[in-house]
Amino acid sequence: MATKKYDLITRFRTMPEKHCFLTLIILTLVITACKSPSRVNGKDDHNNRAKMEIDHTPMILLVNGEIFSVDSVVIIDATLSPGTLRERNKHQGDTTPSDMLITFMNNNFEKCMQIGIDNPLVRRVEFSNNHQSLQTQTIELERAHFFARVQYTSCMQQIMVQKVTQPGLKTLLIHPLPLP
């Protein structure tokens, strides 16, 4: 056996450089192909587990819409982005007549969250009066865009837009939330 080992070593030393390089490549391929299947599957299982884990990143929901003076509302789109809201939204108790309430509900129409926004059809503008003083004027628009930002929760599946009136609330829209 010692002679066979010696013959192999001497044969390897006497090979031309091209054959030596080719032999090293073949040995490298054989060694890398002989990995244990459990190790290979272990990596795939780890990647699959990472994909299957639930992502608990807080998300902000931004809903864009348009309101018309004839009390009709259109939801343009809704987008989710990672983050946490820092500001406090206006709630139903803070609203005044002509403000809007936006309610987010689940599919059983149970309320998840409700926020109030100022009436987008009423704008206060300031302008210069002959460059001497500023004048403020309130104008009413025929139509206006609005948006609502809230901290997203998984129960938000429907959206309801209401207008605050003197006797109560007037429902303008109930619609599934158009999430991407």
N, C-alpha and C positions, 0 to 999 in steps of 0.2 A: 504494500500500500504506500509505503514511503517512496518507492520509485515512481509510482503513478503521480503522486503529489509533486515530486521533483520534476517529472516530465511535463506536467501542466505548467509549472512555474517557468521552466526553461522555454517551453513553447510560447508562453505569453510574452517573455522577454525578447524572443527572437522575431515576433510578429512585426510586420511593418506598422508604421504609425497609423495608417488608415484603418487597418484591422483592429488595432487597439482602441481607437476612438469609437468604432462601430460596436465593439464588444461592450464598452462602457455604457453606451446608449441602451443597448439591449438589456443589460443587467439593471439599469435604472428603471426601465419600463416594467420589467418583471417584478422588481421590488415594490414599485408603486401600485401595480395591479393586484398585489397580494394583500391588500388591506383587509382587515376583518369586516364582514358585512355589518356587524353590530355597531362598529364605530362609524361607518358611513351612514347607517340608518339613524344613529344617535344624533348626528348633526341635523339631518332632515327633520327628525321629531322635534328637536329644539326649535328649529325655524317654524314648524307648523304650530307648536304651542305658542310661540310668540305672536303669530298671526291670529290665533284663536282667542287670545286674551282680550278682554273688553277694555277699550280705551276709555279712561276716566278723565280725559282732558276737558276742563270746563270750556264751554262754547258760548259765544254771543250770537244771538239771532237778530238779524237786521231785516225788517219788513219794509218794503217801499210800496207806496200806494198813491192814488190820485183821488181827490174828492172834487165834486162838482157842486155848484150852487143849488142844484135841484135835489140835493140830498141823495146823491148816488155816489158810490165808492167803487174803485177798481183796485185790486191788489196787483201790482206790477210784478214783483218778485220777492223772494225771501232767500237770504244767504246765511250760511253758518261760517263763523271764523273762530279760531281758538282764542281764548282770553276770558277775563273776568271783568264784569262791569263794576265801576267804582262809584258811579253816581246813583243817587236815589231817584226813581221815577215818580211822577205824580200819580197819586191813587184817587179812587172815586171820591173820597171825602174832600180832596183838594180841588176838585173841578168846579167850574162855573158854567152857567148856561151858555151853550154854543160850543163848548169844548167837546172833545171826542174821547170815548172810552174804548180801548182795544182789549178784548178778552181772549185769552188763549185757552182752549179746551181740549179734552181728549175726545175720542170718537163717540163716547156716551154723553157728550155735551156737559161734562162736569168741569167746573172752572179750575184751571191750573194756576193762572196768573192774570192779573188785570192791571192795566196802566192807563193813565189819562194823558192826553196831549192837548196843547192849546189849539184852538180852531185855526187850521191852516188857511182858511179863506179870509181871515181878518189879519191884516198886517199894519203895523205902525211904522211909518216912514218919517225920517227927519231930513229936512233940506234947508239950505241957506236962503234967507230972505234978503236979497240985495247985499249979501256979504256982511250984514251987520248982526244978524241974530239967527239962531236956529229955530225952525218951526217944526212942530210935530203934527202929523195928521194920520188918522186911521182910515184905511181904505179897505173895501170889500172886493174880493176877487171873484171871477166867474168860476175858476178852477185853480187848484193848487196841488202840488206834490207834498207828501208828508212821509215821515219815516218813524219807525218805532224800534228801539234797541232794548232787548231784554236778555237776561241770563237764560239760556236754553235748558229745558228739561225734556226728558223723553215723552212726557205725557202731552206735549204740545202738538196736536194733530189738526185742530180746527181753529179758525180765527173768526171773531165776531167784532164788528165795528158798530158802535152806537154813538148817537149824538145826545148830549145832555140838553134837555129842554126844561122849561118851568114845571110842567106837571110830572116829568119823569124822564125816562130814556126812550129814544126812538132808534130802533134797530135798522141799520142801513145795509149790513152785509153779514152773512154767515157763509163761510167758505172753507174748504180743506186748505190747510197750510201748504203752499207750493214749495216744498223743500227739494233741493237737488238730489 
